[in-house]
Amino acid sequence: QVQLVESGGGLVQAGGSLRLSCAASGLTFSGHAMGWFRQYPGKEREFVAAISWTGGTTYDADSVKGRFTISRDYANKKVYLQMNSLKPEDTAVYYCAASKPYSRSYYTRDDYDYWGQGTQVTVSS
């Protein structure tokens, strides 16, 4: 079955960096756009970043533009989220997601078929 396993979360001071990783298995990795979402306590899961199934295009939420970078490694079936200049408001649980096959829609939860279990990111002020 499809599995997405995130890692790399943790506690960091404001202004610091973290890199999240997501290892995918059980799916044709090259046929799915990949995304990162985050969720605050009591809030809806929100879009953070996505990368197309070709890897040629990335999409970022306005709140993370210029600070976060999404990338993917086809050989190892991994997707990454490099997070720089972290702020306390970036504190959330971060989820990796795989889109519907060959999808060109990236911004909503309904665009994704598979989800990881989430990894906590905490940014202290």
Salt bridges, closest charged atoms under 4 A:
GLU44 OE1 - ARG109 NH2 2.51
GLU46 OE2 - ARG38 NE 2.96
ASP90 OD1 - ARG38 NH1 2.93
ASP90 OD2 - ARG67 NH1 2.73
ASP113 OD1 - LYS100 NZ 2.91
